[in-house]
Amino acid sequence: MTTKSGTYGAPSPKEEEQLPANNPGRATVGKATAGHATRSDEDIWRDIRDRLDGEPQLASAAIEIEVAQGAVTLAGSVPDQWCIKQAEAAAMGTRGARNVRNALRIELEGVGGTGNAAKKG
């Protein structure tokens, strides 16, 4: 079967220009070019922050969120490994997040940081 753009299922020359350079021939045209709106970085950031704030242990942690073109970076310190995994899951489950770089670290009590031990003197 043929259409105006050539063989059915094959991208038109205009669609080929919009395909990622590292993934030629793949029909990833659907999401960005078929009228589906891409979520803004601000909306993604807000959704991730809401998810983190909804979990008491994560809400009190010092987690920084950066979003650039749908790529999310989590940074800062959390009390334990569970928090690292939960924060990453929250970010990965957010609509519009393309990938997540998890740079969270476990906070060590009494070693640097902003704990009470560092303030005494």
N, C-alpha and C positions, 0 to 999 in steps of 0.2 A: 504494500500500500504506500502511496506517496502523498505528500502534503505540499504546500507551497514551499516549504523549506527543504524539500528533498525526500529522502527515504524516511519512512515512519520510524520514530524513535531516535534517529540521528539528530544531533544538534545542528541548527542552522549556523551559517558563518558568524552571525551576530552573537548567538548563544555560545559558540566556541570561544569568542573573545572574553566572555564572562566566566569561563571555566578556570579553576585554579591552575596555575602553571605547573605545579608539581603533581597534578592529577588529571592529565588530559584525557578526554574521551568519556569521563565519568559523568553521569547525568545528575550532577549536583546543582543544576540550573534551577530546579524546582523551588528551593527555599527562597533564594534572594530575588529571582526574576519572575516568579509566578504570582506576584502580588502579595506575598506574605511579608508582613512588616517585621523588621529586625528590631529587637528591643534595645533601648538605649542603655548605655553603660550605667547611667544614673538609676534607671529602673532596676537593673540587675543588682547594683550595689544595695539599693533600698530593700529589695527582697531578701538578699543574703543577711543584711543587718537585722531585719525583722525575724528571720529564722534563728539567728544566733541569740537575739534578745529574748526569744521565747523559751530558751533553755537556761535555767538559773545558773548552772556552772559556767556556761559560755557567756552569758550576759555580763558576769562580773569579771571575765578574763579580759586581758589587754590584747584584743585581736584587731589588727588593722586590715582593711579590705581595700584592694586596688582593682579596678576594672578598666581594661583598655581594649576596645573593639571585641568585647565578649570574653576576653582572656582574664581570668580572675587570679589574683595573688593574695594569699592569706599570710600575714606575718605577725610577729609578736610572741607573747609567752602565755602559756596556759598551765594549769596545775598538774595535768597528767595526760597519758597517752589516749585515754578515752576521749578527752576534750579535743585532741588533735583529730581523731577519726570522726567525731561528730561534726566538727566545724567543716571538715573536708566534705563529708556527706551532704551537709546543708548547702554548701556552695555548688557541688556537683548536681544536686537535685533542683537547682534554680533554673527556670526556663530562660534561655538565652545565653547561659554560660557555656562557652565553647570548650574551654578546658580550665583546669584548676592547678595552680602551682602552690603547694602547701609548704610554706617556710616557717611554720609554727614550731616553737621550741618549748620544752618542759621547763617551767620556772623552778629553780632550785632555791629553797628557803634558806635565808641567811647568807647567800652568796651574791654580793652586789645587790642589784635590784632596788626596789623602793620599800622593802619591808621595814618593820620597826627596828630590827637589829642595826640597820644601816643609818638610822636617824639618831640613835643614842650617841651621846658623846660628851 
